[in-house]
């Protein structure tokens, strides 16, 4: 019955939006119930008003049926009340199906990276090298006190068809598109972001570095205020990323030889370094700018020990001692 009425509405009335059609149908059914109730019941009850008719039509359509008003005439019962009950049940079911469909479509758009978001002070994570690495980056960041656990994270990738469920459960937003284009960066709300991380799309492949240089240039050209960390495979790319304006550069191949040689000469060093550079366990290393009076390392280290910190070196310019 509801489907038949909707088809009539499509033919007779130029209404194309589903919600608008339902609204027109609700008004029509309410008018039918209110006016019909008054038409058959007014002769027996002259005190009835349009408000009474509207109230009775609403409680009948929603199958609530308070019982404070009810038709006493044959026409009110069988011509108005009974059809109104069936129309109300069908209309309510149709409205619920529209709402469920809208929710499912919205969720599908989010999972496929087609939705738009309004975010602020968030992190933009670019490229998807794999679920494992992305999860490690997210866990490391959200464990650090300086990076709020509630900070929103947006993942941009051009080739990922659908956001993995494990990332959706971590409340990660997904934008599918070319990260070198302004349109894609705009959809990720880069202008209002606080940080951006550009990961290597294919770990171990130096060809990925050229894409990361282009992405870094696009970020710095659009939002130079965003603190950007870019990853590369080839150590020779670090200079290009620096010229592109990246605030921080991580070269994965730079540390391979260090770890292999130190593990050979001093077994266990790798585990120590791992604990010192992860936020998930062990102790952490922090680089803190000193803004006090000029002093030597000894007094400075003593003051740090009083607060439970251990000074392991001093960095001046590019040298660490």
N, C-alpha and C positions, 0 to 999 in steps of 0.2 A: 504493500500500500504506500509506504513512504517512497519507495523507488518510483512508483507510478506518478506520485505527486511531484517529485523532483524532475521527472522527465517533462511533465506538463509545464513546470516553471521554466525549464530551459527553452521550451518552444515559445512560450507566451511572453516571458520577461527576459530582457537582455541582462542576465545576471550570470557571471562566469566564475566567480569565487565561491568555493564550497561553503565557507563560513557565512557568506552573504546569503546564499540560497537557504541555508538552515535558518538564518534569522528571519527571512521573509516567510518561510514556512511556519515558524513558531508564531509569528504575529497573526498569520492567517488562521491557524488552528485556534489560537486564543480568542480571536474575534468570533470565530464560528461557535466556540463553546459559550462565551459570555453572552453574545446576542441570542443564541438559541435558548439558553437557560432562561433568560429574561422573557423571551417571547412566549414560552410555554408556562412559566411559573408566575408571571406578573398578575394574570387574572385571578389566581388563587391567593397571591400574597402581594398586595399593592405596595408594601413597604420596602420591597427589594430595590436596590440601586445598582448602577453599573459597577461600582466597587465590589458589591456582593457577587455579581456575575463573574467579574474578573478573578476574584478570590476562589470561587468554586471551580472555575476552569483550570486554574493553576494547580490546586490540590488534586484535582481529578487527573490531569495530564501526568503529574508526577507520581500517581498511584498512592499518594499519602492518605487521602480520604479521611479528614478529621471528623466528618459527620455533623458539623455544626450547620451545614447547608446541604440539602439533598433534594433532587427533583421528586415531586409527588405525582405529576401528570404522566400519562402514557408517552406522550411525545418527548417530554424532558428526559425520561428514563431510556427509551429505546432509540429515539432519533438523535439525541444529543449526547447523553452520558455514555452509552455503550461505545459508539464510534470514537468518542473522545478518549476513552480508556485505551483502546487499541492504538490510536494515533499517538498518544503520549508514550506508550511503551516502545513503539517503533521509533519515534523521534528521539527518545532518550538513548536507545541503543545506537542509532546512527550518529548522534553527537559524540558518544563515547568512542565509537570506531574512528571518527575523524580525529579526535584527540590522540588516540593511540597511534594512528598512522602518522600524524604530524611529529610525535615524539620519536618514532622509529626512523622517519626520514631525517630528522635533525641529528640523531645519533649516528646514522650512516654517513651523513655529510661530514661530521666531525672525524669519524674513523678513517674516511677516505681523503681527508685533508682539503675538503671543499668549503668548509665553514669559515666565517670571518669572526674575529674576536676583538674585544675592546680591553686591552691590558695596559698596565703601567708598572714601571719599576720591576720588570721581569727579565728573565734570561732567554736569549735566543740561541738555540743550539742548532748548528747547521751541518748537514750531511749525516747519513746513517750508515756507519761502517758495520753495524751488527748490534743485536740486542745486548749481548754481553758487555761490550765496551760502553754503550750508552748507559746501561744500568750502573756500571762502575763509576762513571763520571757523575751521574745523578746522586748516587749514594755518598760519594766523597763530598760533594758540594752541600748536600742537605745535612750532613753530620757536623759540618763546621758551624760554630756559633755565629760567625760573621755573615754567613749566608743563611738567611732565615729559612727554616724548614717549610714555611708556607709560601715561599716565593714561587711564582708561576714560571713554568718552563715551556717554551714553544720550540718544537722540532720542525726544521725545514728540510725537505729532501725532494728531489725531482723524480726519483725512480721508485720510491717506496709506494706500493699500491694501497696499502692499508696499515694503519698504526697497529703494531702488535698488542695483544690484549694485556700483556704484562706491563707495557708502558701506559696504556689507558688506565690501568688500575693505580698507577702512580700519579694520576691527574696530569699527564703530559698532553699538551695541545699539539695538534699536527697541522702543518700547512704544506700542501704538495705544490711544488712549482720550482722554477729555476731561481736559485738564490742570488744570481747576479743581476736579476731584473728588479727595478724599483717597485713594480706592482707586487711582486712576491714579498719583498721586504716590508712594504706598506701593510700587507695583510697580516704580517707577523707583528705589527705595531713596533717596528724597530725604533721609530722616532721617540717613543716613550720608554724604551727598554733601558736597563742599567748596565747589562753585560751581554756580550756575544762570544760564543766559542765556535770556532771553525775547525771541525774534525776532518781528518783524511778520509775520503769516501772509500778508498781501497787501500787498506794498510799494506805497506811494503811496496806499493807501486809508485815510483817517482813521478809518473805521469799525472797523478792526482794533485801534485803541487801547483801546477799551472792553474787549475780550477780554484784552488784556495787563494792564490794571489788575486785572481779576478774577483772572488767573493769579498776579500778584504778591501780591495779598492772600492767596490760598490758600497760596502758598509761605511767606510771612512768618508766617501763622497756625500752620502746621505745623512749620516749621523755621527760626526766625529767625536761627539761627547760620550758615546758608548764605549766602555772599556772592552777592547777586543783582544782575545787570545787565539792565535792561529797555530795549527799543527802542520808540520811538513815531514816528508820522508827523507828528501835529499838535503844535506846540510848546506849545500850551495844556494838553496832557496831562501835561507834565513835572511840574507841581505835584501832580496827582493821584497819579502814580507815586511821588513823594517822600513824600506822606502815606501811601501804601500800604506804605511801608517799603523801597522799592528802594534798594540801596546805591549803584548807579550807573545813570545814565539817559543814553541816546543818542538824540537826535532827528535823524533823517536830513535832514529839511527845514531844519533850523537852519543847515546849512552850505552849502546850495545857493547862496544869494545871495552868500555870502562868496567861494566859488570862482569864480563867474561874474564878479563885479566885479574880483577880484584878477587873474584871467586876462586881463581886458580892459586893466587898468591896468599890470600887470607880467607879461607873457607868460612862462610857464615856472614861475611860482610854484606852480601846482598840482602839477607833477611833483616839485618840491622837498618840498612838504608830504606828498605821497604816500610818498616815500622815507623821510621822517622819522617817519611814523606806521605803517609796515609793518615786520614782522619778517622779510620775505622777502628784502629787499635794502636797500642803502644804510645810513645811520646811523639810530639809534633815539633817541627821546626817553623819558627816565625821570623820574618824579616821586618824589623821595626825601625822606623826613622827616629834618630836621636835628635832632640831639639833643646837639650839642656846646655849648660855652660861647658866650654871646652875642657876636656879631662883626658886622662889616660885610661887604658883598658882595665887596670887593676881596681881602682875605685868604682868604676862603672860595673864591673863584674860583681864586686862586693854588694853594691846596692841591689843588683838583680837577685843575688842569692837570698837577701833578706825577704824578698817577695816570692821566693820559691821558683825562680827562673835560673837557668844556667846559660851563660854566655859562652858560645863555642867559637865565635869569630867576629871580626869587624870588617865591614865592606866599605871601601872608599873608592868612589868612581866605579870602575869595572873590576877592581881587585878585591879579593877576599882573603883575609889573613887570620 
